[in-house]
Amino acid sequence: MTTLTRVELLWLEGRVERWIRFGRIAEETILDRRRRVVAFAAGEVFAFVRWASNGYGTVVSRIDVLRAVGPGEAYSTIGFVAPGAEILLRISGWPKVNEVLRAIDAVEQTGVAPEEACPDHWRHVMNRLAAGEQPRAYTRERHRASLLRRRVDG
C-alpha cells in the first residue's frame, strides 16, 4: 500500500466535474487538459466533489469529506479514490451538497482552514443534514478545544 491517497479528477464542462474543494495536495500529476491525479499524505483531510449530468439534468451530485489513511489503517472504498479513505462526511443530492459547501465556507470565515477543522465537525454536519436539521456553527472556541484534545490524545 502506498503512503499517499490518490484522487482522479476530471473536468468535462457541463457533463462531468470532479474536483477538490479543500485539502493540502502533496502531489499532482496532470494527465491531459481535462484529467489530473492529486495525492494526499496520510492523515490529511480533504473534500472531494462529484457532479455529472446528461441530457435530462443532474444525475450525480455528491460531496465527501475524507481523511487519507496510512499503511495498515482501515478505510472505505470510494470511487476515484485509491486505495480509499476514512469517510468523515458523505452527502448526495444538490440541496444537501450546497448546505455542505456553505458549512465549508462558514468554517473558512472563522479563519480556520477546513482541513484543520475537527474531524468530528464534519461527522456532525453529515448527521445533522441527514436528520433534516441545521448543523451547529464551527467556532474558534471549538477549534481551540479540538487542538487541545489532539495534544492530549497525541
DSSP file (Angstrom, degrees, kcal/mol; ACC not computed):
  #  RESIDUE AA STRUCTURE BP1 BP2  ACC     N-H-->O    O-->H-N    N-H-->O    O-->H-N    TCO  KAPPA ALPHA  PHI   PSI    X-CA   Y-CA   Z-CA
    1    1 A M              0   0    0      0, 0.0     2,-0.1     0, 0.0    69,-0.0   0.000 360.0 360.0 360.0 134.2    0.0    0.0    0.0
    2    2 A T        -     0   0    0      2,-0.2     0, 0.0     1,-0.1     0, 0.0  -0.363 360.0-128.2 -74.7 158.7    1.3    3.4   -0.9
    3    3 A T  S    S+     0   0    0     67,-0.1    39,-0.7    -2,-0.1     2,-0.4   0.520  88.3  75.3 -86.5  -4.4    1.5    6.1    1.7
    4    4 A L  E    S-A   41   0A   0     37,-0.2     2,-0.6    66,-0.0    37,-0.2  -0.839  73.1-139.7-108.1 146.0   -0.4    8.6   -0.5
    5    5 A T  E     -A   40   0A   0     35,-2.7    35,-2.3    -2,-0.4     2,-0.4  -0.920  24.6-153.0-101.1 122.9   -4.1    8.6   -1.2
    6    6 A R  E     -AB  39  82A   0     76,-3.0    76,-3.0    -2,-0.6     2,-0.4  -0.775   9.6-165.3-103.9 140.8   -4.7    9.4   -4.9
    7    7 A V  E     -AB  38  81A   0     31,-3.1    31,-2.3    -2,-0.4     2,-0.6  -0.990  14.8-139.9-127.5 126.6   -7.8   11.1   -6.3
    8    8 A E  E     -A   37   0A   0     72,-2.5     2,-0.3    -2,-0.4    29,-0.2  -0.762  22.5-165.3 -87.8 121.0   -8.7   11.1  -10.0
    9    9 A L  E     -A   36   0A   0     27,-3.2    27,-1.6    -2,-0.6     2,-0.3  -0.808   8.4-179.5-108.2 148.5  -10.1   14.4  -11.1
   10   10 A L  E     -AC  35  18A   0      8,-0.8     8,-3.2    -2,-0.3     2,-0.4  -0.997  12.3-167.1-147.1 140.8  -11.9   15.2  -14.3
   11   11 A W  E     + C   0  17A   0     23,-1.6     2,-0.6    -2,-0.3     6,-0.2  -0.855  17.1 161.0-135.4 100.9  -13.5   18.3  -15.8
   12   12 A L  E >>  - C   0  16A   0      4,-3.5     3,-3.1    -2,-0.4     4,-1.8  -0.885  51.6-116.1-114.4  93.6  -15.8   17.9  -18.8
   13   13 A E  T 34 S-     0   0    0     -2,-0.6     4,-0.1     1,-0.3    -2,-0.1   0.069  89.7  -4.0 -39.9 121.0  -17.6   21.3  -18.7
   14   14 A G  T 34 S+     0   0    0      1,-0.1    -1,-0.3    38,-0.0     3,-0.1   0.421 133.1  59.2  77.4  -1.5  -21.3   20.8  -18.0
   15   15 A R  T <4 S+     0   0    0     -3,-3.1    38,-2.5     1,-0.3     2,-0.4   0.708 112.6   4.6-121.2 -57.1  -21.1   17.0  -18.2
   16   16 A V  E  <  +CD  12  52A   0     -4,-1.8    -4,-3.5    36,-0.2     2,-0.4  -0.988  60.6 174.7-138.5 124.7  -18.7   15.5  -15.6
   17   17 A E  E     +CD  11  51A   0     34,-3.2    34,-2.2    -2,-0.4     2,-0.4  -0.967   3.9 170.7-135.8 118.6  -17.0   17.5  -12.9
   18   18 A R  E     +CD  10  50A   0     -8,-3.2    -8,-0.8    -2,-0.4     2,-0.3  -0.988  20.8 152.1-126.2 119.5  -14.8   16.0  -10.1
   19   19 A W  E     - D   0  49A   0     30,-2.0    30,-3.1    -2,-0.4     2,-0.5  -0.927  45.5-109.4-145.0 166.8  -12.8   18.5   -8.1
   20   20 A I  E     - D   0  48A   0     -2,-0.3    28,-0.2    28,-0.2     3,-0.1  -0.874  20.2-171.2 -98.7 125.3  -11.2   19.1   -4.7
   21   21 A R  E    S-     0   0A   0     26,-2.2     2,-0.3    -2,-0.5    -1,-0.2   0.864  71.2 -11.2 -84.4 -39.4  -12.9   21.8   -2.6
   22   22 A F  E    S+ D   0  47A   0     25,-0.6    25,-2.1    92,-0.1    -1,-0.3  -0.982  80.4 100.3-154.0 163.9  -10.2   21.9    0.1
   23   23 A G        -     0   0    0     -2,-0.3     2,-0.8    23,-0.2    23,-0.2  -0.415  66.3 -86.0 134.0 152.2   -7.2   19.9    1.3
   24   24 A R        -     0   0    0     21,-0.4    17,-0.4    -2,-0.2     2,-0.4  -0.787  41.7-146.4 -90.4 109.0   -3.4   20.1    1.2
   25   25 A I        -     0   0    0     -2,-0.8    15,-0.2     1,-0.2     3,-0.1  -0.620  14.9-172.6 -78.6 126.0   -2.3   18.4   -2.0
   26   26 A A  S    S+     0   0    0     13,-2.9     2,-0.3    -2,-0.4    14,-0.2   0.757  71.3   7.8 -87.4 -28.2    1.0   16.6   -1.6
   27   27 A E  E     -E   39   0A   0     12,-1.3    12,-2.6     2,-0.0     2,-0.4  -0.994  61.1-164.4-155.4 146.1    1.5   15.6   -5.2
   28   28 A E  E     -E   38   0A   0     -2,-0.3     2,-0.5    10,-0.2    10,-0.2  -0.997   1.7-170.3-139.9 134.2   -0.2   16.4   -8.6
   29   29 A T  E     -E   37   0A   0      8,-3.0     8,-2.8    -2,-0.4     2,-0.6  -0.982  14.0-149.8-123.9 119.2    0.1   14.6  -11.9
   30   30 A I  E     +E   36   0A   0     -2,-0.5     6,-0.2     6,-0.2     3,-0.1  -0.791  15.7 178.9 -89.5 119.6   -1.5   16.3  -15.0
   31   31 A L        -     0   0    0      4,-1.9     2,-0.3    -2,-0.6     5,-0.2   0.866  63.7 -39.6 -88.4 -41.0   -2.6   13.6  -17.4
   32   32 A D  S    S-     0   0    0      3,-1.9    -1,-0.3     0, 0.0     3,-0.2  -0.901  80.9 -62.1-165.0-169.3   -4.1   16.0  -20.0
   33   33 A R  S    S+     0   0    0     -2,-0.3     3,-0.0     1,-0.2    -3,-0.0   0.793 133.2  29.5 -58.6 -29.1   -6.2   19.2  -20.3
   34   34 A R  S    S+     0   0    0      1,-0.1   -23,-1.6   -24,-0.1     2,-0.4   0.613 114.4  60.0-108.5 -16.3   -9.2   17.5  -18.5
   35   35 A R  E     +A   10   0A   0    -25,-0.2    -3,-1.9    -3,-0.2    -4,-1.9  -0.927  49.2 155.5-124.9 140.2   -7.7   14.9  -16.2
   36   36 A R  E     -AE   9  30A   0    -27,-1.6   -27,-3.2    -2,-0.4     2,-0.5  -0.978  29.1-136.3-151.4 161.4   -5.3   15.0  -13.3
   37   37 A V  E     -AE   8  29A   0     -8,-2.8    -8,-3.0    -2,-0.3     2,-0.3  -0.987  19.0-168.9-121.9 126.5   -4.5   12.9  -10.3
   38   38 A V  E     -AE   7  28A   0    -31,-2.3   -31,-3.1    -2,-0.5     2,-0.4  -0.844   6.4-153.4-112.4 153.7   -3.9   14.6   -6.9
   39   39 A A  E     -AE   6  27A   0    -12,-2.6   -13,-2.9    -2,-0.3   -12,-1.3  -0.955   3.1-157.3-130.9 147.6   -2.5   12.8   -3.8
   40   40 A F  E     -A    5   0A   0    -35,-2.3   -35,-2.7    -2,-0.4   -15,-0.1  -0.955  21.6-119.8-124.0 140.6   -2.8   13.5   -0.1
   41   41 A A  E >   -A    4   0A   0    -17,-0.4     3,-2.1    -2,-0.4    27,-0.3  -0.373  50.1 -76.7 -72.7 156.5   -0.4   12.4    2.7
   42   42 A A  T 3  S+     0   0    0    -39,-0.7    27,-0.2     1,-0.3    -1,-0.2  -0.266 119.6  22.6 -54.5 135.4   -1.7   10.1    5.4
   43   43 A G  T 3  S+     0   0    0     25,-3.3    -1,-0.3     1,-0.3     2,-0.2   0.203  89.0 131.4  91.9 -15.1   -3.9   12.0    7.9
   44   44 A E    <   -     0   0    0     -3,-2.1    24,-3.1    23,-0.1     2,-0.4  -0.483  48.2-143.0 -74.5 141.1   -4.8   14.8    5.6
   45   45 A V  E     + F   0  67A   0     70,-0.3   -21,-0.4    22,-0.2     2,-0.3  -0.860  27.9 164.6-104.2 137.3   -8.4   15.8    5.4
   46   46 A F  E     - F   0  66A   0     20,-2.5    20,-3.1    -2,-0.4     2,-0.5  -0.979  33.3-125.2-149.6 159.1   -9.9   16.9    2.0
   47   47 A A  E     -DF  22  65A   0    -25,-2.1   -26,-2.2    -2,-0.3   -25,-0.6  -0.941  19.9-164.4-111.7 128.5  -13.3   17.4    0.3
   48   48 A F  E     -DF  20  64A   0     16,-3.0    16,-2.3    -2,-0.5     2,-0.4  -0.957   6.4-164.3-115.4 119.3  -14.0   15.6   -3.0
   49   49 A V  E     -DF  19  63A   0    -30,-3.1   -30,-2.0    -2,-0.5     2,-0.4  -0.872   5.1-173.0-109.4 136.0  -16.9   16.9   -5.0
   50   50 A R  E     +DF  18  62A   0     12,-3.0    12,-2.9    -2,-0.4     2,-0.3  -0.995   8.9 166.7-130.0 133.9  -18.5   14.9   -7.9
   51   51 A W  E     +DF  17  61A   0    -34,-2.2   -34,-3.2    -2,-0.4     2,-0.3  -0.995   2.4 168.5-144.1 138.7  -21.2   16.2  -10.3
   52   52 A A  E     -DF  16  60A   0      8,-2.3     7,-2.9    -2,-0.3     8,-1.9  -0.994   5.9-176.7-148.7 150.7  -22.5   14.7  -13.5
   53   53 A S  E     - F   0  58A   0    -38,-2.5     5,-0.2    -2,-0.3     2,-0.2  -0.931   7.5-162.7-140.4 166.0  -25.4   15.4  -15.8
   54   54 A N  E >   - F   0  57A   0      3,-2.4     3,-1.3    -2,-0.3    -2,-0.0  -0.618  55.8 -67.8-130.2-165.3  -26.9   14.0  -19.0
   55   55 A G  T 3  S+     0   0    0      1,-0.2     3,-0.1    -2,-0.2    -2,-0.0   0.649 132.4  49.6 -64.0 -14.3  -29.4   15.5  -21.5
   56   56 A Y  T 3  S-     0   0    0      1,-0.4     2,-0.3     0, 0.0    -1,-0.2   0.510 119.5 -89.1-104.3  -7.2  -32.2   15.4  -18.9
   57   57 A G  E <  S-F   54   0A   0     -3,-1.3    -3,-2.4     0, 0.0    -1,-0.4  -0.883  74.8  -5.1 133.5-165.3  -30.4   17.1  -16.0
   58   58 A T  E     +F   53   0A   0     -2,-0.3    -5,-0.3    -5,-0.2     3,-0.1  -0.428  44.8 171.9 -68.7 132.9  -28.1   16.2  -13.0
   59   59 A V  E     +     0   0A   0     -7,-2.9     2,-0.4     1,-0.3    -6,-0.2   0.626  70.0  28.1-112.2 -24.6  -27.6   12.5  -12.4
   60   60 A V  E     +F   52   0A   0     -8,-1.9    -8,-2.3     2,-0.0    -1,-0.3  -0.992  53.9 162.9-140.7 131.2  -24.9   12.7   -9.7
   61   61 A S  E     +F   51   0A   0     -2,-0.4    32,-2.6   -10,-0.2     2,-0.3  -0.871  24.7 148.0-145.1 110.5  -24.3   15.4   -7.1
   62   62 A R  E     -FG  50  92A   0    -12,-2.9   -12,-3.0    -2,-0.3     2,-0.4  -0.993  27.6-167.2-147.9 147.8  -22.1   14.3   -4.2
   63   63 A I  E     -FG  49  91A   0     28,-2.3    28,-2.5    -2,-0.3     2,-0.4  -0.997   8.0-172.1-135.2 137.0  -19.5   15.6   -1.7
   64   64 A D  E     -FG  48  90A   0    -16,-2.3   -16,-3.0    -2,-0.4     2,-0.6  -0.994  13.8-154.9-125.6 132.3  -17.3   13.6    0.6
   65   65 A V  E     -FG  47  89A   0     24,-2.1    23,-2.8    -2,-0.4    24,-1.8  -0.955  32.7-179.9-102.6 120.7  -15.0   14.9    3.3
   66   66 A L  E     -FG  46  87A   0    -20,-3.1   -20,-2.5    -2,-0.6     2,-0.5  -0.828  30.1-141.3-126.0 154.7  -12.3   12.3    3.7
   67   67 A R  E     -FG  45  86A   0     19,-2.3    19,-2.6    -2,-0.3   -22,-0.2  -0.982  28.3-126.1-116.2 123.8   -9.2   11.6    5.7
   68   68 A A  E     - G   0  85A   0    -24,-3.1   -25,-3.3    -2,-0.5     2,-0.2  -0.433  29.9-140.6 -65.7 138.3   -6.3   10.0    3.8
   69   69 A V        -     0   0    0     15,-0.5    15,-0.1   -27,-0.2     3,-0.1  -0.646   3.9-135.2-103.6 158.9   -5.1    6.8    5.6
   70   70 A G    >   -     0   0    0     -2,-0.2     3,-1.9     1,-0.2   -67,-0.1  -0.489  48.9 -58.5-100.5 175.8   -1.7    5.4    6.2
   71   71 A P  T 3  S+     0   0    0      0, 0.0    -1,-0.2     0, 0.0     3,-0.1  -0.294 123.8  14.4 -56.5 133.2   -0.4    1.9    5.8
   72   72 A G  T 3  S+     0   0    0      1,-0.3     2,-0.2    -3,-0.1    -3,-0.0   0.310  95.2 125.7  85.7  -8.9   -2.4   -0.6    7.9
   73   73 A E    <   -     0   0    0     -3,-1.9    -1,-0.3     1,-0.1     2,-0.1  -0.562  65.8-109.8 -82.6 147.7   -5.3    1.7    8.7
   74   74 A A        +     0   0    0     -2,-0.2     2,-0.3    -3,-0.1    -4,-0.1  -0.451  45.3 172.5 -70.4 147.4   -8.8    0.7    8.0
   75   75 A Y        -     0   0    0     -2,-0.1     2,-0.3    11,-0.1    11,-0.2  -0.980  30.4-121.6-152.4 162.7  -10.5    2.6    5.1
   76   76 A S  E     -H   85   0A   0      9,-2.5     9,-2.1    -2,-0.3     2,-0.4  -0.823  32.8-115.6-103.3 146.7  -13.6    2.6    3.0
   77   77 A T  E     -     0   0A   0     -2,-0.3     2,-0.4     7,-0.2     7,-0.2  -0.676  35.5-178.2 -83.5 138.0  -13.5    2.3   -0.8
   78   78 A I  E >   -H   81   0A   0      3,-0.6     3,-2.1    -2,-0.4    -2,-0.0  -0.998  35.2 -97.2-136.8 135.0  -14.7    5.4   -2.6
   79   79 A G  T 3  S+     0   0    0     -2,-0.4     3,-0.1     1,-0.3     5,-0.0  -0.270 107.8   8.2 -55.3 134.3  -15.0    5.8   -6.4
   80   80 A F  T 3  S+     0   0    0      1,-0.2   -72,-2.5   -73,-0.1     2,-0.5   0.510 107.0 104.8  72.4   7.8  -12.0    7.6   -7.9
   81   81 A V  E <   -BH   7  78A   0     -3,-2.1    -3,-0.6   -74,-0.2   -74,-0.2  -0.981  67.4-128.5-120.8 121.5  -10.0    7.5   -4.6
   82   82 A A  E    S-B    6   0A   0    -76,-3.0   -76,-3.0    -2,-0.5    -5,-0.0  -0.971  83.0  -7.8-122.8 132.2   -7.2    4.9   -4.3
   83   83 A P  E    S-     0   0A   0      0, 0.0     2,-0.3     0, 0.0    -1,-0.2  -0.976 111.3-104.9 -80.6 -17.7   -6.8    3.0   -2.2
   84   84 A G  E     -     0   0A   0     -7,-0.2   -15,-0.5   -15,-0.1     2,-0.3  -0.940  29.4-129.0 156.3-169.2   -9.7    4.6   -0.2
   85   85 A A  E     -GH  68  76A   0     -9,-2.1    -9,-2.5    -2,-0.3     2,-0.5  -0.974  29.1 -84.1-161.7 169.0  -10.1    6.8    2.8
   86   86 A E  E     -G   67   0A   0    -19,-2.6   -19,-2.3    -2,-0.3     2,-0.6  -0.760  47.0-131.5 -82.0 128.0  -11.8    7.3    6.1
   87   87 A I  E     +G   66   0A   0     -2,-0.5   -21,-0.2   -21,-0.2     3,-0.1  -0.727  35.7 165.5 -86.3 119.9  -15.2    8.9    5.5
   88   88 A L  E    S+     0   0A   0    -23,-2.8     2,-0.3    -2,-0.6    38,-0.2   0.727  75.4   7.1 -97.8 -32.5  -15.9   11.9    7.7
   89   89 A L  E     +G   65   0A   0    -24,-1.8   -24,-2.1    37,-0.1    -1,-0.4  -0.980  59.5 178.9-151.2 136.7  -18.9   13.2    5.7
   90   90 A R  E     +G   64   0A   0     -2,-0.3     2,-0.4   -26,-0.2   -26,-0.2  -0.920  14.1 166.5-142.5 114.8  -20.8   11.7    2.7
   91   91 A I  E     -G   63   0A   0    -28,-2.5   -28,-2.3    -2,-0.4     2,-0.3  -0.986  12.5-168.9-133.7 138.9  -23.7   13.6    1.2
   92   92 A S  E     +G   62   0A   0     -2,-0.4   -30,-0.2   -30,-0.2     4,-0.2  -0.897  48.3  58.0-123.3 155.9  -25.7   13.2   -2.0
   93   93 A G  S >> S-     0   0    0    -32,-2.6     4,-2.6    -2,-0.3     3,-0.5   0.448  79.7-104.6  95.3 127.0  -28.2   15.5   -3.7
   94   94 A W  H 3> S+     0   0    0      1,-0.2     4,-2.9     2,-0.2     5,-0.2   0.849 114.7  55.0 -55.4 -43.7  -27.6   19.0   -4.7
   95   95 A P  H 3> S+     0   0    0      0, 0.0     4,-1.5     0, 0.0    -1,-0.2   0.923 115.6  39.4 -57.8 -42.6  -29.6   20.8   -1.9
   96   96 A K  H <> S+     0   0    0     -3,-0.5     4,-2.1    -4,-0.2    -2,-0.2   0.874 113.8  54.0 -74.4 -36.6  -27.6   19.0    0.8
   97   97 A V  H  X S+     0   0    0     -4,-2.6     4,-2.5     1,-0.2    -1,-0.2   0.921 107.8  51.8 -60.1 -42.3  -24.3   19.3   -1.1
   98   98 A N  H  X S+     0   0    0     -4,-2.9     4,-2.0    -5,-0.2    -1,-0.2   0.882 106.8  53.0 -61.5 -38.9  -25.0   23.0   -1.3
   99   99 A E  H  X S+     0   0    0     -4,-1.5     4,-2.1    -5,-0.2    -1,-0.2   0.895 108.9  49.6 -62.8 -40.2  -25.5   23.0    2.5
  100  100 A V  H  X S+     0   0    0     -4,-2.1     4,-2.4     2,-0.2    -2,-0.2   0.916 108.3  52.7 -65.5 -42.0  -22.1   21.3    3.0
  101  101 A L  H  X S+     0   0    0     -4,-2.5     4,-2.2     1,-0.2    -1,-0.2   0.886 109.8  49.1 -60.8 -37.4  -20.5   23.9    0.7
  102  102 A R  H  X S+     0   0    0     -4,-2.0     4,-2.3     2,-0.2    -1,-0.2   0.886 108.8  52.8 -67.2 -38.1  -22.0   26.6    2.9
  103  103 A A  H  X S+     0   0    0     -4,-2.1     4,-1.9     2,-0.2    -2,-0.2   0.880 109.1  49.8 -64.5 -37.3  -20.7   24.8    6.0
  104  104 A I  H  X S+     0   0    0     -4,-2.4     4,-2.3     2,-0.2    -2,-0.2   0.933 110.2  49.9 -64.9 -45.8  -17.2   24.8    4.5
  105  105 A D  H  X S+     0   0    0     -4,-2.2     4,-2.0     1,-0.2    -2,-0.2   0.893 108.6  53.7 -58.1 -40.5  -17.5   28.5    3.7
  106  106 A A  H  X S+     0   0    0     -4,-2.3     4,-0.7     2,-0.2    -1,-0.2   0.883 107.3  50.1 -64.8 -39.0  -18.6   29.1    7.3
  107  107 A V  H ><>S+     0   0    0     -4,-1.9     5,-1.3     1,-0.2     3,-1.2   0.934 110.3  50.7 -63.4 -44.8  -15.5   27.3    8.7
  108  108 A E  H ><5S+     0   0    0     -4,-2.3     3,-1.7     1,-0.3    -2,-0.2   0.860 102.5  60.7 -60.7 -35.3  -13.3   29.4    6.4
  109  109 A Q  H 3<5S+     0   0    0     -4,-2.0    -1,-0.3     1,-0.3    -2,-0.2   0.716  96.6  60.3 -67.0 -19.5  -15.0   32.6    7.7
  110  110 A T  T <<5S-     0   0    0     -3,-1.2    -1,-0.3    -4,-0.7    -2,-0.2   0.574 121.3-108.4 -80.4  -8.6  -13.8   31.8   11.2
  111  111 A G  T < 5S+     0   0    0     -3,-1.7     2,-0.4     1,-0.3    -3,-0.2   0.522  82.6 122.6  92.3   6.5  -10.2   31.9    9.9
  112  112 A V      < -     0   0    0     -5,-1.3    -1,-0.3     2,-0.0    -2,-0.2  -0.871  66.2-122.4-103.3 132.5   -9.7   28.1   10.2
  113  113 A A    >>  -     0   0    0     -2,-0.4     3,-2.2     1,-0.1     4,-0.8  -0.565  23.1-127.1 -68.5 134.2   -8.7   26.1    7.1
  114  114 A P  G >4 S+     0   0    0      0, 0.0     3,-0.8     0, 0.0    -1,-0.1   0.826 109.4  58.7 -55.1 -33.4  -11.4   23.5    6.6
  115  115 A E  G 34 S+     0   0    0      1,-0.2   -70,-0.3   -70,-0.0   -91,-0.1   0.693 105.9  50.5 -70.0 -16.2   -8.8   20.7    6.5
  116  116 A E  G <4 S+     0   0    0     -3,-2.2    -1,-0.2     2,-0.1    -3,-0.0   0.572  86.5 109.9 -94.0 -12.5   -7.7   21.8   10.0
  117  117 A A  S << S-     0   0    0     -4,-0.8     5,-0.1    -3,-0.8    26,-0.0  -0.230  88.1 -83.4 -62.6 153.8  -11.2   21.7   11.5
  118  118 A C    >>  -     0   0    0      1,-0.2     3,-1.7     2,-0.1     4,-0.8  -0.363  33.8-133.4 -57.5 129.2  -12.0   19.0   14.0
  119  119 A P  H 3> S+     0   0    0      0, 0.0     4,-1.4     0, 0.0     3,-0.5   0.834 105.6  64.3 -55.6 -31.8  -13.0   15.8   12.1
  120  120 A D  H 3> S+     0   0    0      1,-0.2     4,-2.5     2,-0.2     5,-0.1   0.792  92.2  63.8 -62.8 -26.5  -15.9   15.4   14.4
  121  121 A H  H <> S+     0   0    0     -3,-1.7     4,-2.6     1,-0.2    -1,-0.2   0.920 101.7  48.8 -62.9 -42.0  -17.3   18.6   13.0
  122  122 A W  H  X S+     0   0    0     -4,-0.8     4,-2.2    -3,-0.5    -1,-0.2   0.876 111.3  49.5 -68.1 -35.6  -17.7   17.0    9.5
  123  123 A R  H  X S+     0   0    0     -4,-1.4     4,-2.7     2,-0.2    -1,-0.2   0.917 110.8  51.1 -64.2 -42.4  -19.4   14.0   11.1
  124  124 A H  H  X S+     0   0    0     -4,-2.5     4,-2.7     2,-0.2     5,-0.2   0.923 109.1  50.1 -59.2 -46.5  -21.7   16.4   12.9
  125  125 A V  H  X S+     0   0    0     -4,-2.6     4,-2.4     1,-0.2     5,-0.2   0.931 112.0  48.2 -59.7 -46.3  -22.6   18.2    9.7
  126  126 A M  H  X S+     0   0    0     -4,-2.2     4,-2.2   -38,-0.2    -2,-0.2   0.933 114.0  45.7 -60.4 -47.1  -23.4   15.0    7.9
  127  127 A N  H  X S+     0   0    0     -4,-2.7     4,-1.4     2,-0.2    -2,-0.2   0.896 113.0  49.0 -67.0 -40.4  -25.6   13.7   10.7
  128  128 A R  H  <>S+     0   0    0     -4,-2.7     5,-3.1     2,-0.2     4,-0.2   0.923 112.8  47.2 -65.3 -43.5  -27.5   16.9   11.2
  129  129 A L  H ><5S+     0   0    0     -4,-2.4     3,-1.3    -5,-0.2    -2,-0.2   0.886 109.4  54.4 -65.8 -37.0  -28.2   17.3    7.5
  130  130 A A  H 3<5S+     0   0    0     -4,-2.2    -1,-0.2     1,-0.3    -2,-0.2   0.826 109.5  48.6 -63.7 -30.4  -29.3   13.6    7.3
  131  131 A A  T 3<5S-     0   0    0     -4,-1.4    -1,-0.3    -5,-0.2    -2,-0.2   0.411 120.0-111.0 -88.8   1.6  -31.8   14.4   10.1
  132  132 A G  T < 5S+     0   0    0     -3,-1.3     2,-0.3     1,-0.3    -3,-0.2   0.720  78.6 123.6  77.3  20.9  -33.1   17.5    8.3
  133  133 A E      < -     0   0    0     -5,-3.1    -1,-0.3    -6,-0.2    -2,-0.1  -0.742  67.1-105.7-112.1 160.0  -31.5   19.8   10.9
  134  134 A Q        -     0   0    0     -2,-0.3     2,-0.1    -3,-0.1     3,-0.1  -0.693  38.7-119.4 -82.2 134.6  -29.1   22.7   10.6
  135  135 A P        -     0   0    0      0, 0.0     2,-0.1     0, 0.0   -10,-0.1  -0.394  30.2-104.2 -69.9 151.2  -25.5   21.9   11.8
  136  136 A R        -     0   0    0      1,-0.1     2,-0.1   -15,-0.1    -8,-0.1  -0.434  44.9 -97.6 -70.3 151.4  -24.1   24.0   14.6
  137  137 A A        -     0   0    0     -2,-0.1     2,-0.6     1,-0.1    -1,-0.1  -0.373  29.1-122.1 -69.5 146.6  -21.5   26.6   13.6
  138  138 A Y        -     0   0    0    -35,-0.2     2,-0.2    -2,-0.1    -1,-0.1  -0.826  38.8-169.6 -88.6 123.8  -17.8   25.8   13.9
  139  139 A T     >  -     0   0    0     -2,-0.6     4,-2.1     1,-0.1     5,-0.1  -0.675  38.1-111.8-113.9 166.0  -16.3   28.4   16.2
  140  140 A R  H  > S+     0   0    0     -2,-0.2     4,-2.7     1,-0.2     5,-0.2   0.867 119.7  55.6 -61.2 -36.2  -12.8   29.4   17.2
  141  141 A E  H  > S+     0   0    0      2,-0.2     4,-2.4     1,-0.2    -1,-0.2   0.922 107.5  47.2 -64.1 -44.5  -13.5   28.1   20.7
  142  142 A R  H  > S+     0   0    0      2,-0.2     4,-2.1     1,-0.2    -1,-0.2   0.887 112.2  51.4 -62.6 -38.0  -14.5   24.6   19.3
  143  143 A H  H  X S+     0   0    0     -4,-2.1     4,-2.4     2,-0.2    -2,-0.2   0.929 108.9  49.5 -65.8 -44.4  -11.3   24.7   17.2
  144  144 A R  H  X S+     0   0    0     -4,-2.7     4,-2.3     1,-0.2    -2,-0.2   0.920 110.8  50.6 -59.4 -43.7   -9.2   25.5   20.2
  145  145 A A  H  X S+     0   0    0     -4,-2.4     4,-2.4     1,-0.2    -1,-0.2   0.891 109.5  51.5 -60.9 -40.0  -10.8   22.7   22.1
  146  146 A S  H  X S+     0   0    0     -4,-2.1     4,-2.3     2,-0.2    -1,-0.2   0.911 109.3  49.5 -63.4 -42.8  -10.1   20.3   19.2
  147  147 A L  H  X S+     0   0    0     -4,-2.4     4,-1.9     2,-0.2    -2,-0.2   0.903 111.7  48.7 -64.0 -40.9   -6.4   21.3   19.1
  148  148 A L  H  X S+     0   0    0     -4,-2.3     4,-2.1     2,-0.2    -2,-0.2   0.903 110.5  51.2 -64.4 -41.0   -6.1   20.8   22.9
  149  149 A R  H  X S+     0   0    0     -4,-2.4     4,-2.9     1,-0.2     5,-0.2   0.895 108.6  51.5 -63.4 -40.1   -7.8   17.4   22.6
  150  150 A R  H  X S+     0   0    0     -4,-2.3     4,-2.1     1,-0.2    -1,-0.2   0.899 109.1  51.0 -62.5 -39.8   -5.3   16.4   19.8
  151  151 A R  H  < S+     0   0    0     -4,-1.9    -2,-0.2     2,-0.2    -1,-0.2   0.905 113.6  44.1 -64.7 -41.3   -2.4   17.4   22.0
  152  152 A V  H  < S+     0   0    0     -4,-2.1    -2,-0.2     1,-0.2    -1,-0.2   0.910 117.2  44.1 -69.5 -43.2   -3.7   15.3   24.9
  153  153 A D  H  <        0   0    0     -4,-2.9    -2,-0.2     1,-0.2    -1,-0.2   0.794 360.0 360.0 -70.0 -27.7   -4.6   12.3   22.7
  154  154 A G     <        0   0    0     -4,-2.1    -1,-0.2    -5,-0.2    -3,-0.1   0.317 360.0 360.0  17.2 360.0   -1.2   12.8   21.0
